[in-house]
Amino acid sequence: MEIYQVGGSVRDEMLGHKPIDKDWVVVGSSPEEMEAKGFIPIGKDFPVFLHPTSNEEYALARTEKKIAEGYKGFKFYCSPDITLEEDLIRRDLTINSIAKDSNGKIIDPCNGSKDIAKKIFRNTSDAFNEDPLRAIRVARFSSYKKLHDFKISNSLYGAIEEIVSKDELNTLSAERVFAESQKAMQNQYPSNFFENIIRLNLKDPWFKNLEKVPFLNAKSVNHKWLQLELGNDFKITKILPASTKLQSEIKVFMNLIEISNCNEHDTLTKKILELHPERHLELIKGLQNEFDSTLKVKKIEKIIENYMHIDFKDLSKLSHDEIIKAKISRVSRMLNEL
C-alpha cells in the first residue's frame, strides 16, 4: 500500500497557499484492507474512505470509462494493479493532476507544475469533455483568489465547446449546478464564475437568464445572490433551485424595492402587509445597509417604525377576512398620518 497526497491541496501548496482540506489516493490496496486498517467506507460509486483519526478522504486509485450521458455516466475501475499515473491522468485539469509522496517528492505526469507557473487551465486529456460538470467547475475555479488570473488554454476551450455542442449540460441536475454556483459565491471572485459562464457559452439551460454580471462584493453569500438577481431582473433563481432562506430574502428584497418606488396609496398598503415587517426586521435592516443605493432607506425606515406601533392584538377573534380588512384600514390610516 502506498499513499499519496493528490489534487487541489498539492496545487495550492505549489501556489504558496495552505490547503483547507487534503485528499489522498491509495495505490496497491483493496476495500477489505482499508477497512481492516480502520478506514471508514463512504463512497457510493467507488471506494472512498475516511481516515479514522484525521477524517480526511482516502480514495483507492481508479480509472473510469464513459458509458452513458451526463456526469454520472461513468463506470469506475478500482484494483491494486492501477498505478498512480493512471489515476492522475483521468483527472480534469493538469494543475489538479499532481501528487506528492510521503517524502515530499512531486509526481507530475501531466506537467501540471508548468501550467501552475504559467497560470494556465489546461485539460489533462481528451476525456475532459466526457463529463459536462467539468465545464461548470472550470468556471468555478476562476472564482478562487489563488486562481482568478489563470487563463484557459486552447485545448480546454475546444473540450468545453464540444460539451456545449453535444447539449451535455442538459444532463446535469439543477441542484448540482446550483451547488457549484454556491461554491463560487463563497469565494473571493464570484463575478469571474458568471463571466466565464457567459464567455464559455455555458448559459443554456441553467443560466439562460444571465445577461449582466455586476461586481459581486456583498459581505454575505445571499446578498451576493441578490446583487446578481438585481442585475438580471430577478430571473436567475427562477431556474436554479435556491435555498428556502435565499428565496425568502429575494422576496423581501423585491418587496422593499417596490415599496421604495411606490407612491400609490392602496398599492403601498398592500405591499407593506405582504412584507410582514414584524417577521423580517433584522433581514430588512441588513438589506437596507447593503443596498442603501438601491432602496429609499429613509422612506422604508419611517414606514417600518410607524407600522411597528400599530396594535393588531385585538384582531385575533375576528374572521380571516375581517382581519385583512382591519389591517388594511389601519396601515392605510398610518400612511395618511405620515
C-alpha positions as CSV (number, residue, x, y, z in Angstrom):
1,M,0.0,0.0,0.0
2,E,1.3,3.4,-1.0
3,I,-0.4,6.7,0.0
4,Y,-0.1,10.0,-1.9
5,Q,-1.4,13.5,-1.4
6,V,-3.2,14.5,-4.6
7,G,-5.2,17.1,-6.4
8,G,-6.1,20.6,-5.2
9,S,-4.2,20.5,-2.0
10,V,-0.9,19.8,-3.8
11,R,-1.8,22.6,-6.3
12,D,-2.5,25.0,-3.5
13,E,0.8,24.3,-1.8
14,M,2.7,24.9,-5.0
15,L,0.9,28.2,-5.3
16,G,2.0,29.1,-1.7
17,H,-1.3,28.6,-0.1
18,K,-2.1,26.4,2.9
19,P,-4.8,23.9,1.8
20,I,-8.0,23.8,3.7
21,D,-8.5,20.1,3.1
22,K,-6.2,17.4,1.8
23,D,-7.2,14.5,-0.4
24,W,-5.3,11.2,-0.7
25,V,-5.1,8.4,-3.1
26,V,-4.1,4.9,-2.1
27,V,-2.3,2.6,-4.6
28,G,-1.9,-1.1,-4.2
29,S,-4.7,-1.7,-1.7
30,S,-8.3,-3.0,-1.6
31,P,-11.5,-2.1,0.2
32,E,-11.0,-5.1,2.5
33,E,-7.5,-3.9,3.5
34,M,-8.7,-0.3,4.0
35,E,-11.5,-1.4,6.4
36,A,-9.2,-3.7,8.2
37,K,-6.9,-0.8,8.9
38,G,-9.8,1.2,10.4
39,F,-10.8,3.4,7.5
40,I,-14.5,4.1,7.2
41,P,-16.1,3.5,3.8
42,I,-18.3,6.4,2.5
43,G,-18.1,6.0,-1.3
44,K,-21.2,5.1,-3.3
45,D,-19.9,4.8,-6.8
46,F,-16.2,3.9,-6.0
47,P,-14.2,3.1,-2.9
48,V,-13.6,6.3,-0.8
49,F,-12.8,6.1,2.9
50,L,-12.5,8.5,5.8
51,H,-9.3,8.3,7.9
52,P,-10.2,7.0,11.4
53,T,-8.5,10.0,13.1
54,S,-8.0,12.9,10.7
55,N,-11.3,12.4,8.9
56,E,-9.7,13.2,5.6
57,E,-10.7,11.4,2.4
58,Y,-8.7,8.5,1.0
59,A,-9.7,7.0,-2.3
60,L,-8.4,3.9,-3.9
61,A,-6.6,4.6,-7.2
62,R,-9.1,4.2,-10.0
63,T,-9.7,4.6,-13.7
64,E,-13.1,5.3,-15.4
65,K,-15.0,4.7,-18.6
66,K,-17.8,6.8,-20.1
67,I,-20.9,4.5,-20.5
68,A,-23.8,7.0,-20.6
69,E,-24.6,10.7,-20.8
70,G,-24.0,13.2,-18.1
71,Y,-21.6,13.5,-15.2
72,K,-22.9,10.3,-13.6
73,G,-22.5,8.2,-16.7
74,F,-19.2,6.6,-15.7
75,K,-18.1,3.1,-14.7
76,F,-15.2,3.1,-12.3
77,Y,-12.5,0.5,-12.0
78,C,-10.5,0.0,-8.8
79,S,-7.8,-2.6,-8.5
80,P,-4.5,-2.9,-6.6
81,D,-2.9,-3.0,-10.0
82,I,-3.9,0.5,-11.0
83,T,-1.0,2.9,-10.9
84,L,-0.7,6.4,-9.5
85,E,-0.1,7.7,-13.0
86,E,-3.3,6.0,-14.3
87,D,-5.3,7.6,-11.5
88,L,-3.8,11.1,-12.2
89,I,-4.3,11.2,-15.9
90,R,-8.1,10.6,-15.5
91,R,-8.4,13.9,-13.6
92,D,-9.9,17.1,-15.1
93,L,-7.1,19.7,-15.2
94,T,-3.3,19.3,-15.3
95,I,-2.9,21.5,-12.2
96,N,-5.2,19.1,-10.3
97,S,-3.3,16.0,-11.7
98,I,-0.3,16.3,-9.4
99,A,0.6,14.0,-6.4
100,K,3.2,14.2,-3.6
101,D,4.6,11.2,-1.7
102,S,5.4,10.9,1.9
103,N,9.0,12.3,1.3
104,G,7.7,15.4,-0.4
105,K,8.6,14.2,-3.9
106,I,6.3,15.6,-6.6
107,I,4.8,13.2,-9.2
108,D,3.6,15.2,-12.2
109,P,2.9,13.1,-15.3
110,C,0.8,15.8,-17.0
111,N,3.2,18.7,-16.4
112,G,0.7,20.5,-14.2
113,S,3.5,22.3,-12.3
114,K,4.4,24.1,-15.6
115,D,0.8,25.2,-16.1
116,I,0.7,26.4,-12.5
117,A,3.8,28.5,-13.2
118,K,2.3,29.9,-16.4
119,K,-1.2,30.3,-14.8
120,I,-3.0,28.2,-17.3
121,F,-6.1,26.0,-17.0
122,R,-5.4,23.0,-19.3
123,N,-7.4,19.8,-19.6
124,T,-5.4,16.7,-18.6
125,S,-6.6,14.7,-21.5
126,D,-9.3,14.4,-24.3
127,A,-11.5,12.7,-21.8
128,F,-12.3,16.0,-20.2
129,N,-15.3,16.5,-22.4
130,E,-16.9,13.3,-21.2
131,D,-18.0,15.0,-18.0
132,P,-20.2,18.1,-18.5
133,L,-19.9,19.2,-14.9
134,R,-16.2,19.8,-15.5
135,A,-17.1,22.8,-17.7
136,I,-19.0,24.4,-14.9
137,R,-16.2,23.6,-12.5
138,V,-13.6,25.4,-14.7
139,A,-15.8,28.5,-14.4
140,R,-15.8,28.0,-10.7
141,F,-12.1,27.6,-10.4
142,S,-11.7,31.2,-11.7
143,S,-13.6,32.4,-8.6
144,Y,-10.8,31.4,-6.2
145,K,-8.4,34.2,-5.3
146,K,-5.4,31.9,-5.9
147,L,-6.7,31.0,-9.4
148,H,-8.6,34.1,-10.5
149,D,-6.0,35.2,-13.0
150,F,-5.4,31.9,-14.7
151,K,-6.1,31.7,-18.5
152,I,-7.9,29.0,-20.4
153,S,-5.8,27.0,-22.9
154,N,-6.9,26.5,-26.5
155,S,-7.3,22.7,-25.9
156,L,-9.6,23.4,-22.9
157,Y,-11.7,25.8,-24.9
158,G,-12.1,23.1,-27.5
159,A,-13.1,20.5,-25.0
160,I,-15.8,22.8,-23.4
161,E,-17.1,23.7,-26.9
162,E,-17.6,20.0,-27.6
163,I,-19.6,19.6,-24.3
164,V,-21.8,22.6,-25.3
165,S,-22.3,21.3,-28.9
166,K,-23.5,17.9,-27.6
167,D,-26.0,19.5,-25.2
168,E,-24.4,17.6,-22.4
169,L,-25.1,20.5,-19.9
170,N,-28.8,19.5,-20.1
171,T,-27.9,16.2,-18.4
172,L,-26.8,18.0,-15.2
173,S,-29.2,18.4,-12.4
174,A,-30.3,21.9,-11.4
175,E,-29.3,21.1,-7.8
176,R,-25.7,20.2,-8.8
177,V,-25.3,23.3,-10.9
178,F,-26.6,25.5,-8.1
179,A,-24.2,23.8,-5.7
180,E,-21.3,24.7,-8.0
181,S,-22.6,28.3,-8.2
182,Q,-23.0,28.5,-4.4
183,K,-19.3,27.4,-4.0
184,A,-18.3,30.2,-6.4
185,M,-20.4,32.7,-4.4
186,Q,-18.4,31.7,-1.3
187,N,-15.1,32.6,-3.0
188,Q,-13.3,36.0,-3.4
189,Y,-14.0,36.5,-7.1
190,P,-17.6,35.2,-7.7
191,S,-18.1,37.6,-10.7
192,N,-15.4,35.6,-12.5
193,F,-17.6,32.5,-12.4
194,F,-20.6,34.1,-14.0
195,E,-18.5,36.0,-16.5
196,N,-17.0,32.7,-17.6
197,I,-20.4,31.1,-17.8
198,I,-21.2,33.7,-20.5
199,R,-17.7,33.7,-22.1
200,L,-17.7,29.9,-22.4
201,N,-21.3,29.7,-23.8
202,L,-22.4,27.8,-20.7
203,K,-25.7,29.7,-20.2
204,D,-28.1,27.2,-21.7
205,P,-30.0,25.8,-19.9
206,W,-29.2,26.7,-16.3
207,F,-28.1,30.3,-16.8
208,K,-30.1,31.3,-19.8
209,N,-31.5,34.4,-18.0
210,L,-28.0,35.6,-17.1
211,E,-27.3,38.8,-19.1
212,K,-25.3,41.1,-16.8
213,V,-22.6,40.3,-14.2
214,P,-22.4,43.0,-11.6
215,F,-19.4,43.3,-9.3
216,L,-20.4,40.9,-6.6
217,N,-18.9,42.3,-3.5
218,A,-21.5,41.9,-0.8
219,K,-20.4,40.6,2.6
220,S,-22.8,37.6,2.7
221,V,-23.3,34.9,0.1
222,N,-27.1,35.5,0.0
223,H,-26.5,39.2,-0.6
224,K,-24.2,38.4,-3.5
225,W,-27.1,36.4,-5.0
226,L,-29.3,39.4,-4.5
227,Q,-26.8,41.6,-6.3
228,L,-26.8,39.1,-9.2
229,E,-30.6,38.9,-9.2
230,L,-31.0,42.7,-9.1
231,G,-28.8,43.0,-12.2
232,N,-30.8,40.3,-14.1
233,D,-34.5,41.2,-13.3
234,F,-34.7,38.6,-10.6
235,K,-34.7,35.7,-13.1
236,I,-31.6,33.7,-12.2
237,T,-33.1,31.6,-9.3
238,K,-36.3,31.0,-11.3
239,I,-34.3,28.2,-12.9
240,L,-31.7,27.4,-10.3
241,P,-33.1,25.9,-7.0
242,A,-32.2,28.5,-4.4
243,S,-32.5,27.6,-0.7
244,T,-35.7,28.4,1.2
245,K,-33.8,31.1,3.1
246,L,-32.4,32.7,-0.1
247,Q,-35.9,32.6,-1.7
248,S,-37.3,34.4,1.4
249,E,-34.6,37.1,1.2
250,I,-35.2,37.6,-2.5
251,K,-39.0,38.0,-1.9
252,V,-38.4,40.5,0.9
253,F,-35.8,42.4,-1.2
254,M,-38.2,42.7,-4.1
255,N,-40.9,43.9,-1.8
256,L,-38.6,46.6,-0.4
257,I,-37.8,47.8,-3.9
258,E,-41.5,48.0,-4.7
259,I,-42.2,49.9,-1.5
260,S,-39.3,52.3,-2.3
261,N,-40.6,53.1,-5.7
262,C,-44.4,53.1,-4.9
263,N,-46.4,56.2,-4.3
264,E,-49.9,54.9,-4.9
265,H,-51.6,54.6,-1.6
266,D,-53.6,51.4,-2.0
267,T,-50.7,49.5,-3.6
268,L,-48.3,50.7,-1.0
269,T,-50.6,49.5,1.8
270,K,-50.8,46.0,0.1
271,K,-47.0,45.8,-0.3
272,I,-46.4,46.7,3.4
273,L,-48.8,44.0,4.5
274,E,-47.1,41.5,2.2
275,L,-43.7,42.4,3.6
276,H,-44.7,41.3,7.2
277,P,-42.1,43.7,8.8
278,E,-42.6,42.1,12.2
279,R,-41.2,38.8,10.9
280,H,-38.2,40.2,9.0
281,L,-36.9,43.2,11.0
282,E,-33.3,42.0,11.1
283,L,-33.3,41.0,7.5
284,I,-34.8,44.3,6.4
285,K,-32.1,46.2,8.4
286,G,-29.4,44.1,6.7
287,L,-30.8,44.8,3.3
288,Q,-31.0,48.5,4.0
289,N,-27.4,48.6,5.0
290,E,-26.2,46.5,2.0
291,F,-28.4,48.1,-0.7
292,D,-28.7,51.7,0.5
293,S,-28.1,53.0,-3.0
294,T,-31.0,50.9,-4.4
295,L,-33.5,51.3,-1.6
296,K,-35.0,54.5,-0.3
297,V,-33.8,53.8,3.2
298,K,-35.4,56.8,5.0
299,K,-38.8,56.1,3.5
300,I,-38.6,52.5,4.5
301,E,-37.4,53.2,8.0
302,K,-40.2,55.7,8.6
303,I,-42.8,53.2,7.3
304,I,-41.4,50.3,9.3
305,E,-41.1,52.4,12.5
306,N,-44.7,53.5,12.3
307,Y,-46.0,50.1,11.3
308,M,-44.4,48.5,14.3
309,H,-46.5,50.8,16.6
310,I,-49.8,49.6,15.1
311,D,-51.6,47.3,17.6
312,F,-53.1,44.3,15.9
313,K,-53.6,42.2,19.1
314,D,-57.4,42.9,19.3
315,L,-58.0,41.3,15.9
316,S,-57.4,37.7,17.0
317,K,-61.1,36.9,17.5
318,L,-62.2,38.2,14.1
319,S,-62.6,36.1,11.0
320,H,-59.8,35.9,8.4
321,D,-61.5,38.3,6.0
322,E,-62.3,40.7,8.8
323,I,-58.6,40.7,10.0
324,I,-57.4,41.5,6.5
325,K,-59.9,44.4,6.2
326,A,-58.9,45.8,9.6
327,K,-55.2,45.5,8.8
328,I,-55.6,47.3,5.5
329,S,-57.6,50.0,7.2
330,R,-55.0,50.6,10.0
331,V,-52.0,50.5,7.7
332,S,-53.8,52.9,5.3
333,R,-54.5,55.3,8.2
334,M,-50.9,55.0,9.3
335,L,-49.8,56.1,5.8
336,N,-52.2,59.0,5.8
337,E,-50.6,60.2,9.0
338,L,-47.0,60.1,7.7
